[in-house]
Amino acid sequence: MRSKLFFAIFFAIVLLITAPTLAGETPVLKTKALTSAQIMRITGEAALNVGCHLYGGDLYNGNRDVFITELSIYVKTVKNGEVFPQIYLCKLDIAPLSKVPFGINIVSGDENADYSWGIIKAAGYNVDPRLITSLQSNR
């Protein structure tokens, strides 16, 4: 069902892009930086996958009107007693009110090290929340 929602939103975005082209105009669909309130609606869980440097989990886009395309994620770990804060750029597609898996290669910490993370920036497209509501009611 999630894939149907994703493809329906993707199709709607494609229509928005191509509609001006049909009228002879240049299509423009630009990402915008999300507000702090919109970023706070992006939640998730993440952990280090044992045996590799992949830190990941699931992300949920709790925004009704934003299709997320990019996240800047802060990950902090400890290696040999030294703190390693890093910022990673994740290019991904998260439809409104949807959950997706994610993973990033990170600098691994010591054995049994603690990891902390957070989303510090995000970008995406505005979408019509009525479109999302009608798609969800058809499930």
Buried (B, 14 or more C-beta within 10 A) or exposed (E): EEEEBBEBBEEBBEEBEEEEEEEEEEEEEEBEEBEEEBBEBBEBEBEBEEEEEBBBBEBBBBBBBBBBBBBBBBBBBBEEEEEBEBEBEBEEBBBBBBBBEBEBEBEBBEEEEEBEBEBEBBBBBEBBBEBBEEBBEEE
